[in-house]
């Protein structure tokens, strides 16, 4: 049934349907316009004109956005879009790049990836991509366009890429026309190539700061060798500045001689390495030739000292100069030429003190052995080994030592070719004999002098103390000539001292008994024993002891544990 009064009720659904149709038709129109606008954008825009270009559509109106890389960049694109059917208006919302001051571009390399950040001028990205591709690098780009780049930006950017290609992992920062570089080289080849590149920038480029770490080495070693007219450096220095400083100091050490620097920069040096190396170089200056070496925190030195420079002096000097944390290893220094060449022996209170030098270890051993055969007391001090001894020094030293061992107190000194002996002899006969023998044994080319007196008379030895005094004096024992008829030269110091003791006991009588075994028969043993006793008696008489106080006798083997070949002294 029709109700004409209610026809308006159908208008609402109809309006909704019309609205939906209009919206759907509008969306279709916008999509169509957007597609044709994007096609126009693609045709008209180029990477050199617009960057990050995009279009949006609102009804029949198109909005163009992006970065205009030149003043005229947007106009042809706007015109091209406006030609499209259905476009009512084109709104240009493009903007020119800003001005960057300073103009900074950072290039960071990790493995085969090169990351860009900061600013690039319009149309520079293609240059950077080409430079990265030429080095086999993958590019990640987070830069923004900006004006204000230096005129030679393309050369700057290509140079920064080349630096990182040589270095490996690292960072290069361009700030206007200044480049700073940092990183850690993976190899010495990379380090050398990076430094070579940094030292040869393009025209107009200033390399302001370089923080490129060299490869790490372990152990960290360095050495300096001085040989003849040359100084050679080997190993590593921690920084270019330290490397240059050490080379300069080594050159000063070499003087007019040749410096061969084969050291290079590396990482891994201990703290205070530079100070330790300088101390080592300074010590090397005290050597005629030699080598100082550092291995991490340990320092060693070998070589030959300059005149009058001993191993002990070198060790003391180097130890004092080393910085905290460093230790001294091997010190093997042959003393340098000594001038004047000296040897001294001083005898006093039962001690013989030696000092000075011998030309080699064998000569030193011979001289010390001579002293031990002739002196039974304490031997103090030592004889060093040094070059510079005059010819005949061994014989001169032996003559001087034979003289001083016969004195009660005194000294013998050799200085170059002069021998001087002074002191107090046990007896007048000993004094004359020492002088005569010294004059006879002085080698050709040497001079000798002997200023001798007699030992001061001491208190008389009481009878109760005489036996002990004799026992102490003759403890070193006596030796005799091959035919047993005279004292051996080595026994003279003991015999002189015995005479001095007996002269201090003028009323005592002493029996000298010679004991000997091993000659064959008992009679032969007694004959040899008596001959030895008589030889000692005769020596004592010649030294001033009253012959009536001395009796020489012989005896066969004693049957006890005492040596079978000896002299016994019995006090009556």
Secondary structure, 3 states (H helix, E strand, C coil): CCCHHHHHHHHHHHHHHHHHHHHHHHHHHHHHHHHHHHHHHHHHCCCCCEEEEEEEEECCEEEEEEEECCCCHHHHHHHHHHCCCCCCEEEECCEECEECCCCEEEEEEECCEEEEEEEECCCCHHHHHHHHHHCCCEEEEEEEEEECCCCCHHHHHHHHHHHHHHHCCEEEEEECCEEEEEEECCCHHHHHHHHHHHCCCCCCCEEEEEEEECCECCCCEEEEEEECCEEEEEEEECCHHHHHHHHHHHHHHHCCCEEEEEEEECECCCCCHHHHHHHHHHHHCCEEEEEEEEECCEEEEEEEECCCCCHHHHHHHHHHHCCCCCEEEEEEEEECCCCCCEEEEEEECCEEEEEEEECCHHHHHHHHHHHHHHCCCEEEECCEEECCCCCCHHHHHHHHHHHHHCEEEEEEEEECCEEEEEEEECCHHHHHHHHHHHHHHCCCCCEEEEEEEECCCCCCCCHHHHHHHHHHHCCCCCCECCCCCCECHHHHHHHHHHHHHHHCCCCCCEEEEEECCCCCCHHHHHHHHHHHHHHHHHHHHHCCCCHHHEEEEEECCCCCCCCCCEEEEEEC
